Amino acid sequence: MPQVLDFADVVVRRNARNIVDHVTWTVSDDQRWVVLGPNGAGKTTILQLAATLIHPTSGAVTILDERLGRTDVFELRPRIGFASSAMAKRIPPEETVLDVVLTAAFSVLGRWNEDYETIDERRARRVLAEWKLEHLAERTFGTLSDGEQKRVQIARSVMTDPELLLLDEPAASLDLGAREELLGLLGGYAQAPTTPAMIMVTHHVEEVPVGFTHALLLRDGAIVAAGPIAETLTGENLTATFGVEIALSEDGGRFAARAAS
């Protein structure tokens, strides 16, 4: 299948330390990847590279057939959907939910003098409905619950029909009900045939939605294991990744982990 992301011996160095340490990794357009690892493993940095927000210190990053450093990232970014907690903090709290999603059409946060067409608003309202948010269209972003804000960010990230979707800890800080609602929506979206390639960062295997196909496990910036989820997401690999003996269980495509007794 066509590749949408290619890392070739990628290093990101900060303060004489490799945050990403010689990573070689490819993502095809029919794959949905979960990225797991402890704090400081390099997960968010990997996502920032894929989102064109930073450049590698060495090695090559190719996104949608465009190589970082040799392309206009401002033309490339609208082809990439990206949702993260850092982005949520930049969304004006007084912005309506509809406008938060609508402004993705111009890759801006906060509506100003952009000229939106009727088709843009129809698309935004359709996306809100798909993510069970249509009843919140006129609410302001700052009045939403954490779970609602997470779903609004994802709705915004898919507004432009991206060719690559990046999600940075979408279920973090959610209560059980909000987490399960979001994971159900993500699982349905991941299994749809028209869905783009997806990469989701999380700390917890319990947050891996049904329908994800591959896993990338990181420790100290380097790859511990990568490949199809059934072969890669194992107790042995999680033990090597987190440095604690882990027992892993799976039921109906959902995972649970605990320290081995």
TARA-V533855 format. One record per residue. PHI is phi in radians with two decimals (none if undefined). OMEGA is omega in whole degrees, -180 to 180 (NA if undefined). D_FIRST is the distance of its C-alpha to the first C-alpha in whole Angstrom. Layout:
{{PHI/OMEGA/D_FIRST} {PHI/OMEGA/D_FIRST}}
This chain:
{{none/-180/0} {-1.06/178/4} {-1.48/175/6} {-1.86/-179/9} {-2.58/179/12} {-2.47/173/13} {-1.83/179/16} {-2.08/178/18} {0.90/-173/21} {-1.47/175/22} {-2.19/167/26} {-2.10/-175/28} {-1.96/176/31} {-2.33/178/34} {0.91/177/38} {1.15/178/37} {-2.16/178/35} {-1.43/176/31} {-1.27/169/30} {-2.08/-166/26} {-2.08/175/27} {0.95/-179/24} {-1.59/172/21} {-2.08/-169/18} {-2.84/177/15} {-2.27/178/11} {-2.24/178/9} {-1.69/-171/6} {-1.25/179/7} {-1.81/-175/7} {-1.86/174/9} {-2.18/-173/13} {-1.83/166/15} {-1.88/179/19} {-1.96/-176/21} {-2.15/176/24} {2.91/180/27} {-1.23/174/31} {-0.97/179/32} {1.45/-178/32} {-1.35/-179/29} {1.85/-175/27} {-1.07/-177/24} {-1.16/177/26} {-1.10/176/26} {-1.01/-179/22} {-1.20/178/21} {-1.12/174/24} {-1.11/-179/22} {-1.14/-180/19} {-1.55/-179/21} {1.18/-179/22} {-1.44/176/26} {-2.42/177/27} {-1.97/178/26} {-1.26/172/25} {-1.23/175/28} {-2.65/-175/27} {1.53/-175/23} {-2.20/174/20} {-2.05/179/18} {-2.02/-176/16} {-2.16/179/15} {0.91/178/13} {1.20/177/13} {-2.05/-178/17} {-1.60/176/19} {-1.02/-177/22} {1.66/-180/25} {-2.22/-178/24} {-2.48/177/23} {-1.46/-176/25} {-1.13/-180/24} {-1.24/173/26} {-1.46/-178/24} {-1.38/-173/21} {-1.02/178/22} {-1.09/178/22} {-1.52/-177/18} {-2.10/173/18} {-1.58/-175/20} {-2.53/177/22} {-2.30/-180/25} {-2.69/177/28} {-1.11/179/31} {-1.09/178/32} {-1.17/-180/31} {-1.02/-179/33} {-1.19/-179/36} {-1.61/179/36} {-1.35/180/36} {-1.01/-176/39} {-1.10/-179/41} {-1.51/-180/43} {-1.24/177/40} {-1.23/178/39} {-1.02/178/36} {-1.02/-178/35} {-1.26/175/35} {-1.01/180/33} {-1.31/-176/30} {-1.06/-176/31} {-1.18/174/32} {-1.07/180/28} {-1.07/178/28} {-1.96/180/30} {0.96/177/28} {-2.17/175/32} {-1.96/-176/34} {1.82/-177/37} {-1.41/180/38} {-2.16/-176/40} {-2.02/180/41} {-1.13/-179/37} {-1.82/-179/37} {-1.61/178/35} {-1.63/180/35} {-1.00/-180/35} {-1.10/178/32} {-1.13/-179/31} {-1.17/178/33} {-1.08/178/32} {-1.11/-180/28} {-1.07/-179/30} {-1.20/178/32} {-1.16/178/29} {-1.13/177/27} {-1.03/179/30} {-1.13/-179/31} {-1.10/-179/27} {-1.82/174/28} {1.02/-176/32} {-2.18/-173/33} {-1.05/-179/35} {-1.29/-179/38} {-1.85/-171/38} {-0.96/-176/37} {-1.69/176/41} {-1.28/176/41} {-1.52/-175/41} {-1.00/-176/38} {-1.18/-179/41} {-1.65/-176/42} {-1.46/172/39} {-1.26/178/39} {-1.01/-179/36} {-1.11/178/34} {-1.14/179/34} {-1.10/179/34} {-1.08/-179/30} {-1.19/177/29} {-1.10/179/30} {-1.07/180/28} {-1.18/177/25} {-1.02/177/26} {-1.08/-175/27} {-1.20/-180/23} {-1.78/-176/22} {-0.97/-173/24} {-1.68/-177/22} {0.90/-176/19} {-1.16/175/17} {-1.60/177/14} {-2.58/-179/14} {-2.02/-177/17} {-2.05/-178/19} {-2.22/-179/22} {-1.78/179/25} {0.87/-177/27} {-1.16/-178/27} {-1.76/-178/29} {-1.07/174/31} {1.28/-179/35} {-1.46/173/35} {-1.29/-172/37} {-1.03/-178/36} {-1.13/-180/36} {-1.15/179/34} {-1.11/-177/32} {-1.18/176/31} {-1.10/-180/31} {-1.14/-179/28} {-1.14/175/26} {-1.10/178/27} {-1.14/179/25} {-1.13/179/22} {-1.12/177/21} {-1.12/179/22} {-1.14/-178/20} {-1.08/-176/17} {-1.57/179/17} {-1.25/-175/17} {-1.16/-178/14} {-1.63/-178/14} {-1.22/178/14} {-1.29/172/12} {-0.98/-177/11} {-2.21/171/14} {-2.31/-178/16} {-2.18/175/20} {-1.60/174/23} {-2.65/174/25} {-1.69/-167/28} {-2.23/179/29} {-1.15/178/27} {-1.13/-179/29} {-1.71/177/27} {-1.41/-179/23} {-1.24/169/22} {-1.05/178/21} {1.75/176/18} {-1.33/-168/16} {-1.83/-173/14} {-2.41/178/14} {-2.36/174/18} {-2.12/-179/19} {-1.90/-175/22} {-2.11/171/24} {-2.57/180/28} {0.92/175/30} {1.44/-176/27} {-1.98/180/25} {-1.39/172/23} {-1.52/179/24} {-2.78/178/21} {-2.70/178/17} {2.67/179/15} {-0.92/-169/15} {-1.10/-178/18} {-1.15/-179/20} {-1.58/-171/20} {-1.71/-177/20} {-1.49/-178/22} {-2.21/177/26} {-1.05/-180/29} {-1.10/-180/29} {-1.21/177/27} {-1.17/177/28} {-1.07/179/31} {-1.17/-178/30} {-1.32/-173/29} {-1.76/177/32} {1.30/177/34} {-2.34/-179/36} {-1.15/-172/36} {-2.02/170/33} {-1.81/-176/33} {-1.99/174/30} {-2.25/-179/30} {-2.42/179/28} {-2.56/177/29} {1.10/180/27} {1.53/176/24} {-1.87/-174/26} {-2.02/173/27} {-2.49/-179/31} {-2.35/175/32} {-2.65/175/35} {-1.16/179/37} {-1.18/-179/38} {-1.46/NA/42}}
